[in-house]
Amino acid sequence: MKHGYIGEFEIIDDHRAGKIVVNLTGRLNKCGVISPRFDVQLKDLEKWQNNLLPSRQFGYIVLTTSAGIMDHE
């Protein structure tokens, strides 16, 4: 939301893992999902950035944490 790519989101509690429905604003070229879910520690985040993003300072990784939804920055 801070960067203007996400309009709003809704958290759906299905009494299992839960789901998040995200409405995008249409300013994206490509959007993908990583499946299955991986546990990523803060020290390993730079390695994931290098593997997933096309270049430095281009693109965002959206993470769900116990503190909420955040990007890799």
Secondary structure as the mmCIF struct_conf table of DSSP 4:
data_model
#
loop_
_struct_conf.conf_type_id
_struct_conf.id
_struct_conf.beg_label_comp_id
_struct_conf.beg_label_asym_id
_struct_conf.beg_label_seq_id
_struct_conf.end_label_comp_id
_struct_conf.end_label_asym_id
_struct_conf.end_label_seq_id
TURN_TY1_P TURN_TY1_P1 LYS A 2 HIS A 3
BEND BEND1 GLY A 4 TYR A 5
STRN STRN1 ILE A 6 ILE A 12
BEND BEND2 HIS A 15 ALA A 17
STRN STRN2 LYS A 19 LEU A 24
BEND BEND3 GLY A 26 GLY A 26
BEND BEND4 ASN A 29 ASN A 29
BEND BEND5 SER A 35 PRO A 36
HELX_RH_3T_P HELX_RH_3T_P1 LEU A 42 ASP A 44
HELX_RH_AL_P HELX_RH_AL_P1 LEU A 45 LEU A 52
BEND BEND6 LEU A 53 PRO A 54
STRN STRN3 SER A 55 SER A 55
TURN_TY1_P TURN_TY1_P2 ARG A 56 GLN A 57
STRN STRN4 PHE A 58 PHE A 58
STRN STRN5 VAL A 62 THR A 65
TURN_TY1_P TURN_TY1_P3 SER A 66 ALA A 67
STRN STRN6 GLY A 68 ASP A 71
#
